Amino acid sequence: MTKSLLSRDGASSIFLAVMTVCLPLAVVGQLVDIFLHRGTVRYDLGTASDVFGWLFTAAFVLTMLLTIFVEERTARAKAR
């Protein structure tokens, strides 16, 4: 049985992959940013790290909302 990439399972898999990539990049970027004391590389790295942090947050929230939607829909179907 093939599933569409835009199905709920496909979307959850994409969000999981985004979270798996973005969290380590955000953490490592912030750690390097802390240890660098000056220079433009520090600011660029800090900004990139912040972007990866926000991408992780967006993927996490979207996954949570998708899960809530699916569970609520399942609960309403069982109640009928």
C-alpha positions as CSV (number, residue, x, y, z in Angstrom):
1,M,0.0,0.0,0.0
2,T,1.6,3.3,-1.1
3,K,0.9,6.5,0.8
4,S,0.9,10.0,-0.5
5,L,3.8,12.2,0.6
6,L,1.2,14.8,1.7
7,S,-0.8,12.3,3.9
8,R,-0.8,12.7,7.6
9,D,1.9,10.0,8.0
10,G,4.0,11.6,5.3
11,A,3.7,15.0,6.8
12,S,4.7,13.6,10.3
13,S,7.7,11.9,8.7
14,I,8.8,15.1,7.0
15,F,8.3,17.1,10.3
16,L,10.3,14.4,12.2
17,A,13.2,14.7,9.7
18,V,13.2,18.5,9.9
19,M,13.3,18.3,13.7
20,T,16.1,15.6,13.6
21,V,18.2,17.9,11.5
22,C,17.4,21.3,13.0
23,L,17.8,20.6,16.7
24,P,21.5,19.4,16.6
25,L,22.4,22.3,14.3
26,A,20.7,24.8,16.6
27,V,22.4,23.4,19.7
28,V,25.9,23.2,18.1
29,G,25.5,26.6,16.5
30,Q,24.7,28.2,19.8
31,L,27.6,26.4,21.6
32,V,30.0,27.6,19.0
33,D,28.5,31.1,19.2
34,I,29.0,31.2,23.0
35,F,32.7,30.2,22.6
36,L,33.5,32.7,19.9
37,H,34.1,36.1,21.5
38,R,34.1,38.4,18.5
39,G,33.9,38.7,14.8
40,T,31.3,38.6,12.1
41,V,31.3,34.8,12.0
42,R,29.9,34.7,15.5
43,Y,26.9,36.8,14.5
44,D,26.3,34.9,11.3
45,L,26.5,31.6,13.1
46,G,24.2,32.9,15.9
47,T,21.6,34.0,13.3
48,A,21.8,30.7,11.5
49,S,21.5,28.8,14.7
50,D,18.4,30.9,15.6
51,V,16.8,30.1,12.3
52,F,17.3,26.4,12.8
53,G,15.8,26.7,16.3
54,W,12.7,28.4,14.9
55,L,12.4,25.8,12.2
56,F,12.6,23.1,14.9
57,T,9.9,24.9,16.9
58,A,7.6,25.3,13.9
59,A,8.0,21.6,12.9
60,F,7.3,20.6,16.5
61,V,4.2,22.7,16.9
62,L,2.8,21.5,13.5
63,T,3.4,17.9,14.5
64,M,1.7,18.5,17.8
65,L,-1.3,20.2,16.1
66,L,-1.5,17.4,13.5
67,T,-1.5,14.8,16.2
68,I,-4.2,16.6,18.2
69,F,-6.4,16.9,15.0
70,V,-6.0,13.2,14.2
71,E,-6.8,12.1,17.8
72,E,-9.8,14.4,18.1
73,R,-11.1,13.1,14.8
74,T,-10.6,9.5,15.9
75,A,-12.4,10.2,19.2
76,R,-15.3,11.8,17.5
77,A,-15.6,8.8,15.1
78,K,-15.6,6.4,18.1
79,A,-18.3,8.5,19.9
80,R,-20.7,8.1,17.0
